[in-house]
């Protein structure tokens, strides 16, 4: 049942992404409303799918790559729906929802075997640490998307070719403010994720920090976002520099989340437990 609902959610997400893109192209509010409703339905179906898998496995489905990518897409969908409700950056859906579809598609391509949990993962810290981290990733992914929108809008303005993209994207100030809001939410979550991971590591392996590749790159990612916030608050970084730094930070985060698992295997490598 989980697999069926997962595929249904993927289809609905794809439909929602098409609707948001259609809204940006046509500027018809009806397309945006339909897309938002579709995304909400997809989120509900996806939530049920995750709940059913959780019940079937007897533990949170955030262990192997299929499960974590699925949960990340779910978190991105929920985060975007909240952001879309309160923010004036309505055209963001045309950029955020295709990314959700990409993550869901990548999840559907993973065929990890459902094996018993390794001893180190049989802990209450599994849902706490993993959930916090994936929520942080989801919110910071929104900051990444908004930063791309900022650079596209800035390019239009600098070239003095105020075409269709300019009219369809919010102002630079609105985009910069939205990206900053996402980072202000995502960075504390990222920090809390590292802290809970350290506590869990001490209980599982007897040390808070062992410089495992995952831990090292998590720290590098944390420093990048910390530097970005520091520059924003103390130097007044805004605009292009902040947007580029946000993109670099997310790409580093992406490598920490996925690349390290395959290129720098260590104790945190989920995929190796299922080979």
C-alpha positions as CSV (number, residue, x, y, z in Angstrom):
1,X,0.0,0.0,0.0
2,X,2.9,2.3,0.8
3,X,4.4,1.9,-2.7
4,X,1.0,2.7,-4.3
5,X,0.4,5.8,-2.3
6,X,4.0,6.9,-2.8
7,X,3.5,6.7,-6.6
8,X,0.2,8.6,-6.3
9,X,1.9,11.3,-4.3
10,X,4.7,11.6,-6.9
11,X,2.1,12.0,-9.7
12,X,0.2,14.7,-7.7
13,X,3.5,16.5,-7.0
14,X,4.2,16.5,-10.7
15,X,0.8,17.9,-11.5
16,X,1.3,20.6,-8.9
17,X,4.6,21.5,-10.3
18,X,3.1,21.8,-13.8
19,X,0.4,24.0,-12.3
20,X,2.8,26.4,-10.6
21,X,4.9,26.6,-13.8
22,X,1.7,27.4,-15.8
23,X,0.9,30.1,-13.3
24,X,4.3,31.8,-13.9
25,X,3.8,31.5,-17.6
26,X,0.2,32.7,-17.8
27,X,0.0,34.7,-14.6
28,X,-3.4,33.3,-14.0
29,X,-4.3,33.1,-10.3
30,X,-6.6,30.1,-10.9
31,X,-3.6,28.0,-12.0
32,X,-1.8,28.9,-8.7
33,X,-4.8,28.0,-6.6
34,X,-5.2,24.7,-8.3
35,X,-1.5,23.9,-8.0
36,X,-1.5,24.8,-4.3
37,X,-4.6,22.6,-3.7
38,X,-2.9,19.7,-5.6
39,X,0.3,20.1,-3.6
40,X,-1.7,20.0,-0.4
41,X,-3.4,16.8,-1.6
42,X,-0.1,15.3,-2.5
43,X,1.3,16.2,0.9
44,X,-1.6,14.4,2.6
45,X,-1.2,11.3,0.5
46,X,2.5,11.3,1.1
47,X,2.0,11.7,4.8
48,X,-0.3,8.6,4.9
49,X,2.3,6.6,2.8
50,X,5.1,7.5,5.3
51,X,2.8,6.6,8.3
52,X,1.9,3.2,6.8
53,X,5.6,2.4,6.1
54,X,6.5,3.5,9.7
55,X,3.8,1.2,11.0
56,X,5.0,-1.7,8.8
57,X,8.7,-1.3,9.7
58,X,8.2,-0.6,13.4
59,X,10.6,2.3,13.2
60,X,10.8,5.7,11.5
61,X,11.3,5.3,7.8
62,X,14.4,7.5,7.6
63,X,17.2,4.9,7.5
64,X,18.1,4.1,3.9
65,X,18.4,6.5,0.9
66,X,14.9,5.8,-0.5
67,X,13.3,6.6,2.9
68,X,15.4,9.7,3.6
69,X,14.8,11.2,0.2
70,X,11.1,10.5,0.5
71,X,11.0,12.1,3.9
72,X,13.0,15.1,2.6
73,X,10.5,15.6,-0.2
74,X,7.7,15.4,2.3
75,X,9.4,18.0,4.5
76,X,10.1,20.3,1.6
77,X,6.4,20.0,0.5
78,X,5.2,20.9,4.0
79,X,7.7,23.7,4.4
80,X,6.8,25.2,1.1
81,X,3.0,25.0,1.8
82,X,3.6,27.0,5.1
83,X,5.9,29.4,3.3
84,X,3.4,29.8,0.4
85,X,0.6,30.6,2.8
86,X,2.4,33.4,4.7
87,X,4.8,34.7,2.1
88,X,4.3,37.1,-0.8
89,X,6.8,35.2,-3.0
90,X,4.0,33.4,-4.8
91,X,6.0,32.6,-7.9
92,X,8.3,30.5,-5.8
93,X,6.2,27.4,-6.5
94,X,7.4,27.2,-10.1
95,X,11.0,26.7,-8.7
96,X,10.4,24.8,-5.5
97,X,7.9,22.1,-6.6
98,X,10.1,20.9,-9.5
99,X,12.8,20.3,-7.0
100,X,10.4,18.3,-4.8
101,X,9.6,16.2,-7.9
102,X,13.3,15.6,-8.5
103,X,13.8,14.5,-4.9
104,X,10.7,12.2,-5.1
105,X,11.9,10.7,-8.4
106,X,15.3,10.1,-7.0
107,X,13.7,8.3,-4.0
108,X,11.6,6.2,-6.3
109,X,14.7,5.0,-8.1
110,X,16.3,3.7,-4.9
111,X,15.6,0.0,-4.3
112,X,17.1,-0.5,-0.8
113,X,16.4,-3.8,0.9
114,X,14.5,-3.5,4.2
115,X,16.9,-5.1,6.7
116,X,16.8,-5.0,10.5
117,X,18.1,-1.8,12.0
118,X,21.8,-1.8,12.9
119,X,22.3,-1.7,16.7
120,X,23.5,1.9,16.6
121,X,20.2,3.0,15.1
122,X,18.0,1.3,17.7
123,X,17.6,4.5,19.7
124,X,15.0,7.2,20.4
125,X,17.6,9.6,18.9
126,X,16.9,8.2,15.4
127,X,13.6,10.0,14.9
128,X,14.7,13.1,16.8
129,X,18.1,13.6,15.1
130,X,17.1,12.6,11.6
131,X,13.8,14.5,11.6
132,X,15.5,17.7,12.8
133,X,18.2,17.4,10.2
134,X,15.8,16.7,7.3
135,X,13.6,19.6,8.3
136,X,16.7,21.8,8.3
137,X,17.6,20.6,4.8
138,X,14.1,21.2,3.6
139,X,14.0,24.8,4.8
140,X,17.5,25.6,3.5
141,X,16.5,24.1,0.2
142,X,13.8,26.8,0.0
143,X,16.5,29.4,0.7
144,X,18.5,27.9,-2.2
145,X,15.5,28.2,-4.6
146,X,14.8,31.8,-3.6
147,X,18.5,32.7,-4.1
148,X,18.3,31.3,-7.7
149,X,15.2,33.4,-8.2
150,X,17.2,36.4,-6.9
151,X,20.0,35.9,-9.3
152,X,17.6,35.5,-12.2
153,X,15.8,38.7,-11.3
154,X,19.0,40.7,-10.8
155,X,20.3,39.6,-14.1
156,X,17.2,40.9,-15.8
157,X,17.6,44.3,-14.1
158,X,21.3,44.6,-14.8
159,X,20.8,43.9,-18.5
160,X,17.9,46.4,-18.5
161,X,15.8,43.8,-20.4
162,X,12.8,43.8,-18.2
163,X,11.0,40.9,-19.9
164,X,8.6,38.3,-18.8
165,X,10.8,36.9,-16.0
166,X,11.0,40.4,-14.4
167,X,7.3,40.8,-14.3
168,X,6.8,37.3,-12.9
169,X,9.3,37.4,-10.1
170,X,9.1,39.5,-6.8
171,X,11.3,42.4,-6.1
172,X,15.0,41.8,-5.1
173,X,14.3,43.1,-1.6
174,X,11.4,40.7,-1.2
175,X,13.5,37.7,-2.4
176,X,16.4,38.7,-0.2
177,X,14.2,39.0,2.8
178,X,12.5,35.6,2.1
179,X,15.9,33.9,1.8
180,X,17.1,35.4,5.0
181,X,13.9,34.2,6.8
182,X,14.5,30.6,5.6
183,X,18.1,30.7,6.8
184,X,17.1,32.1,10.2
185,X,14.8,29.0,10.6
186,X,17.0,26.4,8.9
187,X,20.3,27.3,10.6
188,X,19.1,26.8,14.2
189,X,17.5,23.5,13.1
190,X,20.8,22.5,11.5
191,X,22.6,23.4,14.7
192,X,20.2,21.4,16.8
193,X,20.6,18.4,14.4
194,X,24.4,18.5,14.9
195,X,24.0,18.7,18.7
196,X,21.5,15.8,18.9
197,X,23.7,13.8,16.6
198,X,26.7,14.3,18.9
199,X,24.6,13.2,21.9
200,X,23.5,10.1,20.0
201,X,27.1,9.4,18.9
202,X,28.2,9.4,22.5
203,X,25.6,6.9,23.5
204,X,26.2,4.7,20.5
205,X,30.0,4.9,20.1
206,X,31.2,6.4,23.3
207,X,32.4,9.7,21.8
208,X,30.6,13.0,21.0
209,X,32.7,13.6,18.0
210,X,35.0,11.3,16.0
211,X,35.7,13.3,12.8
212,X,33.8,10.8,10.7
213,X,33.4,12.2,7.1
214,X,29.8,12.9,7.7
215,X,30.5,14.8,10.9
216,X,33.4,16.7,9.3
217,X,31.3,17.9,6.3
218,X,28.4,18.7,8.6
219,X,30.7,21.0,10.5
220,X,31.9,22.6,7.3
221,X,28.3,23.2,6.2
222,X,27.5,24.7,9.6
223,X,30.4,27.1,9.4
224,X,29.3,28.2,5.9
225,X,25.8,29.1,7.1
226,X,27.2,30.6,10.3
227,X,29.5,32.8,8.3
228,X,26.6,33.9,6.0
229,X,24.4,34.9,9.0
230,X,27.4,36.6,10.6
231,X,28.0,38.7,7.5
232,X,24.3,39.5,7.2
233,X,24.0,40.7,10.8
234,X,27.4,42.4,11.3
235,X,28.5,43.6,7.8
236,X,25.0,43.9,6.3
237,X,25.5,41.4,3.5
238,X,22.6,41.6,1.1
239,X,21.8,40.8,-2.5
240,X,24.1,39.0,-4.8
241,X,26.9,38.0,-2.4
242,X,24.4,36.6,0.1
243,X,22.5,34.7,-2.7
244,X,25.7,33.1,-4.0
245,X,26.8,32.2,-0.5
246,X,23.4,30.6,0.1
247,X,23.7,28.5,-3.0
248,X,27.2,27.4,-2.1
249,X,26.0,26.5,1.4
250,X,23.2,24.3,0.0
251,X,25.4,22.6,-2.5
252,X,27.8,21.8,0.4
253,X,24.8,20.6,2.4
254,X,23.8,18.4,-0.6
255,X,27.2,16.8,-0.7
256,X,27.1,16.2,3.0
257,X,23.7,14.6,2.7
258,X,24.3,12.4,-0.4
259,X,27.8,12.7,-1.7
260,X,29.6,11.7,1.5
261,X,27.6,8.4,1.6
262,X,29.0,7.2,-1.6
263,X,32.4,8.9,-1.9
264,X,33.5,9.0,1.7
265,X,31.9,6.1,3.5
266,X,32.0,6.0,7.3
267,X,29.9,5.1,10.3
268,X,27.0,7.4,9.1
269,X,26.7,5.9,5.7
270,X,23.2,4.6,5.4
271,X,23.6,3.0,2.0
272,X,26.4,0.6,3.0
273,X,24.2,-1.0,5.6
274,X,21.9,-2.2,2.8
275,X,24.5,-3.4,0.3
